[in-house]
Amino acid sequence: MMPVLLWTDALVFLLLALGLLLGFHTTRHAHLRAPWLRVLRSRVGVAMLVVLSAYGLVGLLDTVHVRLRTAASDQPESVQDAGSHYSPEILSLLDLALSGLRERQEKTYSAPFAIHLFVREVIRQPDGTVIREYPRLLHGGSHLDDPTQRGADIAWRTILGVLHGLLVWGLLTAVLLALLARRRRVTMAVVWSDLRVRSPGSIPWLSALMTLGLLLMLVFIAAELAATYHILGTDKVGEDVFFQSLKSIRTGLLIGTLTTLVMLPAALLLGIAAGYFGGWVDDVIQYLYTTLNSIPGVLLIAAAILMLQVYLSNHAEAFPSLVERADLRLLFLCLILGVTSWTGLCRLLRGETLKLREAGYVQAATALGVGHVTIIVRHLLPNVMHLVLITLILDFSGLVLAEAVLSYVNIGVDPTMNSWGNMINSARLELAREPVVWWSLTAAFSFMFVLVLAANLFADVVRDAFDPRLRMDGA
């Protein structure tokens, strides 16, 4: 296989590198490490961190893209001896891991766990008669000779998934206990006893393990059932809805994280500069973000996306695959959302900087002749980072929901890209059918609801840990 690096892939790897550097820097400074320790000592914070890590792992697997090498027999005779050749189709590691779901396509709609199509078709009998019947699916439940065995088969595969999940959870728990026992120089039984009766101020490992165990059981149950059934049904063209939901995780995470990467430099630079320097600098920056706020965001995004579509149409030869074309549109959408969403954080940082520049340590640094850049970097920036972090985490869920809304009105990501917004957009016509095709909308809503809920709960814990006023009230 040949690695392929898309624009959004490069930005994700850059964001991961910055996160690792920030984490390494945090571990070396006690005052930066203390708030994160408070987050890790929260039961809700640790549990939601496990859920967000699961989403992040799926998104990361869907970010590594490759092209597969094609067999020599698949190439024309004139190019078989010219060297290695690769398929024009760009796949991710998640596509390869879920190749069964990706390739098992039905004819049209089918309900969750169904073994027949959702619509009747004309079927010609061997005796020449014609009837209208629900035909069997090509893949869903095709291993069953007797359709009445479906309930027992689903129950048995669910039990197998639970057992496999518990087995893996037990192995991971044993590894964790062994590591903690080695670190504390005690037996594993003592460590397990300490985890069951958590002392104040310690990390709630038991909450993390319980959340991990529940996730593992759900994952293995889904793996067992998805191998033989369409657990969330199929859409109009017969694609597996569960596969679409998993592929949409990357889109939601990219919208929430890459937009942050775009908006953060402008908000930090302009917000702190406006509050610290004041005067005409403050007036210019206020005029800039006030003018930008007066423009309806949806109209600005729609105009930018339409301009991009015109560019893509005029330069179609520069994008040999649909994946690269959709990736550019996703990147452009992140840029536009970043341009329209930095103003709120900028205004917040300006107000906080106006207060901090009158503090005694800033006045003393100014009187000693310390340069403006040094004051901003060493005195102002560290004291506003709690606001930056809290705002970014709170904005993450809003950006995920914004993608769904924008895709619903056809100004979001490319229609060929899997996203929860595109799933909701395609489901609006399905709701007018009789009977209703409800599973596409329900799947998109469920996956998006869990991600947004976990992000909001984690943001509440981070806010409580980083807000200095709450820390002083607790003291």
C-alpha positions in Angstrom: 0.0 0.0 0.0 1.1 3.6 -0.6 0.4 6.3 2.1 -1.7 9.3 1.0 -1.6 12.5 2.9 -4.6 14.8 2.6 -4.7 18.4 3.7 -6.9 17.6 6.7 -4.7 14.6 7.6 -1.7 16.9 7.8 -3.5 19.3 10.0 -4.7 16.5 12.3 -1.1 15.2 12.7 0.1 18.8 13.4 -2.6 19.2 16.0 -1.6 15.9 17.6 2.1 17.0 17.7 1.1 20.3 19.3 -1.0 18.4 21.8 1.9 16.1 22.7 4.2 19.1 23.1 1.7 20.9 25.3 1.2 17.7 27.4 5.0 17.3 27.8 5.3 21.0 28.8 2.4 20.6 31.3 4.0 17.6 33.1 7.2 19.6 33.7 5.4 22.5 35.6 3.4 21.9 38.8 1.1 24.9 38.3 0.0 23.6 34.9 -0.2 20.0 36.0 -2.4 20.7 39.0 -5.7 21.7 37.1 -5.4 18.6 34.9 -5.0 16.4 38.0 -8.2 17.9 39.3 -9.9 16.9 36.1 -8.5 13.3 36.4 -9.8 13.1 40.0 -13.4 13.7 38.9 -15.5 10.6 38.2 -17.4 12.3 35.4 -14.3 13.8 33.9 -12.5 10.4 33.7 -15.6 8.6 32.4 -16.2 11.2 29.7 -12.5 11.2 28.8 -12.7 7.5 28.0 -15.8 8.1 25.8 -14.0 10.9 23.9 -10.9 8.8 23.5 -13.0 6.1 21.9 -14.4 8.6 19.4 -10.9 10.0 18.8 -9.5 6.5 18.1 -12.1 5.9 15.4 -11.4 9.3 13.9 -7.6 8.7 13.9 -8.0 5.4 12.2 -10.1 7.2 9.5 -7.4 9.8 9.1 -4.6 7.5 7.9 -5.2 7.1 4.2 -3.6 4.7 1.7 -3.8 3.4 -1.8 -3.8 -0.3 -2.3 -1.5 -2.0 -4.8 -3.4 -3.5 -7.7 -2.6 -7.0 -9.0 -0.7 -7.3 -12.3 -3.5 -9.2 -13.9 -5.8 -6.2 -13.3 -3.6 -3.9 -15.4 -3.5 -3.6 -19.1 -0.7 -5.7 -20.8 1.0 -2.5 -21.9 1.7 -1.4 -18.3 2.0 -4.6 -16.4 5.9 -4.5 -16.7 6.1 -0.8 -15.9 6.4 -1.2 -12.2 4.1 -1.1 -9.2 0.6 0.3 -9.8 -1.9 1.5 -7.1 -5.6 1.8 -7.1 -7.0 5.3 -7.7 -9.4 4.7 -4.7 -8.2 6.3 -1.5 -9.0 4.2 1.6 -8.4 4.8 5.3 -7.4 2.2 7.9 -11.0 2.3 9.2 -12.2 1.4 5.7 -9.8 -1.6 5.6 -10.8 -2.7 9.1 -14.5 -2.5 8.2 -14.2 -3.8 4.7 -17.0 -6.2 5.3 -19.5 -3.5 6.2 -18.2 -1.3 3.3 -18.5 -4.0 0.6 -21.8 -5.6 1.8 -24.2 -3.5 -0.1 -27.9 -4.3 -0.5 -30.3 -3.2 -3.2 -32.2 -0.5 -1.2 -33.7 0.1 2.2 -33.7 -2.5 4.9 -34.6 -2.1 8.6 -32.2 -2.8 11.5 -31.6 -6.5 11.9 -33.9 -7.3 8.9 -33.4 -10.2 6.7 -35.8 -8.9 3.9 -35.9 -5.7 2.0 -38.1 -2.9 3.3 -40.1 -2.6 0.1 -42.0 -5.2 -1.9 -40.8 -6.3 -5.3 -42.2 -8.3 -8.2 -40.9 -11.8 -8.0 -41.5 -14.4 -10.7 -42.1 -17.9 -9.3 -40.7 -21.1 -10.9 -44.2 -21.9 -12.2 -44.4 -18.6 -14.1 -46.7 -16.8 -11.7 -45.8 -13.3 -10.5 -46.1 -12.2 -6.9 -45.2 -9.1 -4.9 -43.1 -10.1 -1.9 -40.3 -8.9 0.3 -37.1 -10.5 -1.1 -34.3 -11.8 1.1 -31.3 -9.6 1.6 -28.0 -10.5 -0.1 -26.0 -10.2 3.1 -28.2 -9.4 6.1 -29.1 -12.7 7.8 -28.1 -14.6 4.7 -26.5 -17.3 6.9 -29.9 -18.3 8.3 -31.8 -21.1 6.5 -34.9 -20.5 8.6 -35.9 -16.9 9.2 -37.5 -17.8 12.4 -34.1 -18.5 13.9 -33.2 -14.8 13.8 -34.1 -14.0 17.4 -32.2 -16.8 18.8 -29.2 -16.1 16.6 -29.1 -12.4 17.6 -29.4 -13.3 21.3 -26.5 -15.9 21.0 -24.3 -13.4 19.2 -25.0 -10.7 21.8 -23.9 -13.1 24.5 -20.8 -13.9 22.6 -20.1 -10.1 22.3 -20.6 -9.6 26.0 -18.2 -12.5 26.8 -15.5 -11.3 24.4 -15.8 -7.7 25.8 -15.5 -8.9 29.4 -12.5 -11.0 28.5 -10.7 -8.1 26.9 -11.7 -5.8 29.8 -10.4 -8.3 32.3 -7.0 -8.5 30.5 -6.7 -4.7 30.3 -7.7 -4.4 34.0 -5.1 -7.0 34.9 -2.4 -5.0 33.0 -3.5 -1.8 34.8 -3.4 -3.4 38.2 0.0 -4.9 37.5 1.4 -1.5 36.5 -0.1 0.2 39.6 1.1 -2.6 41.9 4.6 -2.3 40.5 4.6 1.4 40.9 3.4 1.3 44.5 5.4 -1.9 45.3 2.4 -3.8 46.6 0.4 -6.8 45.5 -2.4 -6.6 42.9 -5.0 -7.5 45.6 -4.0 -4.4 47.6 -4.3 -2.2 44.5 -7.8 -3.6 43.7 -8.9 -3.1 47.3 -7.7 0.5 47.1 -9.5 1.1 43.8 -12.8 -0.2 45.2 -12.5 2.1 48.2 -11.2 5.3 46.6 -9.4 7.7 48.9 -10.1 11.4 48.6 -7.8 13.1 46.0 -7.0 9.9 44.1 -7.8 9.1 40.5 -11.1 7.2 40.1 -9.7 4.2 38.2 -12.8 2.2 38.9 -15.0 4.7 37.1 -12.7 4.7 34.1 -12.6 0.8 34.1 -16.4 0.6 34.3 -16.8 3.0 31.4 -14.2 1.1 29.4 -15.9 -2.2 30.2 -19.2 -0.9 29.0 -17.7 0.5 25.8 -15.8 -2.8 25.1 -19.0 -4.8 25.5 -20.9 -2.5 23.1 -18.0 -2.7 20.6 -17.8 -6.5 20.6 -21.6 -6.9 20.5 -21.7 -4.6 17.5 -18.8 -6.5 15.9 -20.5 -9.9 16.4 -23.9 -8.7 15.1 -22.5 -6.5 12.2 -20.7 -9.5 10.8 -24.0 -11.1 9.7 -26.7 -8.3 10.0 -27.2 -4.6 9.2 -27.6 -3.6 12.8 -28.7 -0.1 11.9 -30.3 -0.9 8.6 -29.4 0.3 5.1 -30.1 3.5 3.2 -31.7 4.2 -0.2 -28.8 2.8 -2.2 -28.3 -0.2 0.2 -25.2 1.1 2.1 -24.8 0.1 5.7 -26.0 2.9 8.1 -23.7 1.7 10.9 -20.7 2.0 8.6 -21.8 5.5 7.6 -22.2 6.5 11.3 -18.7 5.4 12.1 -17.3 7.2 9.1 -19.0 10.4 10.1 -17.1 10.5 13.4 -14.0 11.8 11.7 -15.9 14.6 10.0 -17.5 15.8 13.3 -14.2 15.7 15.1 -12.4 17.6 12.3 -15.0 20.3 12.3 -14.6 20.7 16.1 -10.8 20.5 16.2 -9.4 22.1 13.0 -11.8 25.0 13.4 -10.2 25.6 16.8 -6.7 25.5 15.2 -7.8 28.2 12.8 -9.6 30.5 15.2 -7.1 30.3 18.2 -4.2 32.4 16.8 -6.4 35.3 15.7 -8.4 35.3 18.9 -5.3 35.2 21.1 -3.3 37.8 19.2 -6.0 40.3 18.7 -7.8 39.9 22.0 -4.7 40.3 24.2 -3.4 43.1 22.0 -6.7 45.0 22.2 -6.8 44.8 26.0 -3.1 45.4 26.6 -2.3 48.3 24.3 -5.7 50.0 24.2 -6.0 53.3 22.3 -6.2 53.1 18.5 -5.1 49.4 18.5 -8.2 48.6 20.6 -10.4 50.7 18.4 -9.2 49.0 15.2 -9.7 45.5 16.6 -13.1 46.3 18.1 -14.2 47.7 14.7 -12.9 44.5 13.0 -14.8 42.0 15.1 -17.9 44.2 15.4 -18.1 44.4 11.6 -17.5 40.7 11.2 -20.2 40.0 13.8 -22.7 42.1 11.8 -22.5 39.8 8.8 -24.8 36.8 9.0 -22.6 33.8 9.5 -24.7 31.5 7.4 -24.7 33.8 4.4 -20.9 34.2 4.6 -20.4 30.5 4.8 -22.8 29.9 1.9 -21.0 32.5 -0.3 -17.6 31.0 0.5 -18.8 27.4 -0.3 -20.3 28.6 -3.6 -17.1 30.3 -4.6 -15.2 27.1 -3.8 -17.6 25.0 -5.9 -16.9 27.3 -8.8 -13.2 26.9 -8.3 -13.5 23.1 -8.2 -15.6 23.0 -11.3 -13.0 25.1 -13.2 -10.0 23.1 -12.0 -11.4 19.5 -11.9 -8.1 18.2 -13.3 -6.3 19.1 -10.1 -8.5 16.7 -8.0 -8.2 13.2 -9.5 -10.4 11.6 -6.8 -13.6 12.4 -5.1 -11.9 12.0 -1.7 -9.4 14.8 -2.4 -12.2 17.0 -3.7 -14.3 16.4 -0.6 -11.3 16.9 1.7 -10.6 20.3 0.2 -14.2 21.4 0.8 -14.0 20.1 4.4 -10.8 22.1 5.0 -12.4 25.2 3.5 -15.4 24.8 5.7 -13.2 24.6 8.7 -11.4 27.8 7.6 -14.7 29.7 7.2 -16.1 28.5 10.5 -12.8 29.6 12.1 -13.0 33.0 10.6 -16.6 33.5 11.8 -16.2 32.1 15.3 -13.0 33.8 16.7 -14.8 37.0 17.6 -16.4 35.7 20.8 -13.1 34.4 22.3 -11.4 37.6 21.2 -13.9 39.8 23.0 -13.6 37.7 26.1 -9.8 37.9 26.1 -9.9 41.6 25.6 -12.0 42.1 28.7 -9.8 39.8 30.8 -6.6 41.5 29.6 -8.0 45.0 30.5 -8.3 43.7 34.1 -4.9 42.0 34.2 -2.9 44.9 32.8 -3.8 46.9 35.9 -2.5 44.1 38.2 0.5 44.8 40.4 2.9 42.4 38.8 2.2 43.8 35.3 2.6 47.4 36.6 5.9 46.4 38.3 7.2 44.7 35.1 6.3 47.8 33.1 8.1 50.1 35.6 11.2 47.9 35.4 11.3 48.3 31.7 10.3 44.8 30.6 9.3 44.7 27.0 5.7 44.4 25.8 6.3 40.9 24.2 7.8 39.6 27.4 4.9 40.9 29.5 2.3 39.4 27.2 4.0 36.0 27.0 5.1 35.6 30.6 2.4 37.5 32.6 -0.8 37.9 30.5 -0.9 34.7 28.3 -0.6 32.2 31.2 -3.3 34.0 33.2 -5.9 33.8 30.4 -5.2 30.3 29.2 -8.0 28.9 31.5 -10.5 31.0 29.6 -9.1 29.9 26.3 -9.3 26.2 27.3 -12.8 26.4 28.7 -14.1 28.3 25.7 -12.5 25.9 23.2 -14.0 22.9 24.8 -17.4 24.5 25.1 -17.3 25.6 21.5 -16.4 22.0 20.3 -19.9 20.7 20.7 -21.4 23.8 19.1 -19.2 23.3 16.0 -20.2 19.6 15.7 -23.8 20.7 15.7 -23.1 23.5 13.3 -21.7 21.0 10.7 -25.0 19.0 11.0 -27.1 22.2 10.4 -24.9 23.4 7.5 -24.9 20.0 5.8 -28.7 19.9 6.2 -29.1 23.1 4.1 -26.5 21.9 1.6 -23.7 24.3 2.4 -21.7 22.0 4.6 -19.3 19.2 3.7 -19.3 17.6 0.3 -22.4 15.3 -0.4 -20.0 12.4 -1.1 -18.4 12.7 2.3 -19.9 10.8 5.2 -21.2 13.1 7.9 -24.1 13.2 10.4 -25.4 16.3 8.6 -25.5 14.5 5.3 -27.3 11.6 6.9 -29.9 13.9 8.4 -30.2 15.7 5.1 -30.9 12.5 3.2 -33.3 11.3 6.0 -35.7 14.2 5.7 -37.3 12.7 2.6 -37.3 9.2 4.1 -39.5 10.5 7.0 -42.3 11.2 4.4 -42.4 7.6 3.4 -45.1 5.2 4.5 -44.0 3.3 6.5 -41.4 5.7 7.9 -37.7 5.0 7.3 -36.5 6.2 10.7 -33.1 4.5 11.3 -30.8 6.8 9.4 -32.0 9.8 11.4 -31.9 7.9 14.6 -28.3 6.6 14.0 -27.0 10.1 13.2 -28.8 11.6 16.2 -27.5 8.9 18.6 -23.8 9.1 17.6 -23.9 12.9 17.6 -25.8 13.1 20.9 -23.2 10.9 22.7 -20.3 12.9 21.4 -21.8 16.3 22.2 -23.0 15.1 25.7 -19.5 13.7 26.5 -17.9 16.9 25.3 -20.3 19.1 27.4 -19.8 17.1 30.6 -16.1 17.1 30.2 -16.1 20.8 29.5 -18.0 21.4 32.8 -15.3 19.4 34.7 -12.5 21.4 32.9 -14.2 24.7 33.8 -14.5 23.8 37.4 -10.8 22.7 37.5 -9.4 25.7 35.6 -11.5 28.6 36.8 -9.5 30.4 39.5 -12.6 31.8 41.2 -14.0 28.4 41.8 -10.7 27.2 43.1 -10.6 30.1 45.6 -14.2 29.5 46.7 -13.4 25.8 47.2 -10.4 26.7 49.3 
